[in-house]
Amino acid sequence: MKADIHPNYHMIKVVMTNGEEFFTRSTYGTEGATLNLDIDPNTHPAWTGGSQQLLDRGGRLSRFNTRFAGLSLGAKK
């Protein structure tokens, strides 16, 4: 293996949005650095299953629905 090509892993403190802290090994910063998260699994909708709304901007959804209303691909009998 080539020398000096691997990243320097060290212990850092990660602070989540609710104040919860944990230590992990990372290449971020230097030994003992603190990483404050703005988005984490406790708050982000991707992890929490937050509600999503389908917005009809500029009538695109309405145009799509009228254009393909008669198309019955995979329709149940």
Secondary structure, 3 states (H helix, E strand, C coil): CCCCCCCCCEEEEEECCCCCEEEEEECCCCCCCEEECCCCCCCCHHHHCCCCCCCCCCCHHHHHHHHCCCCCCCCCC
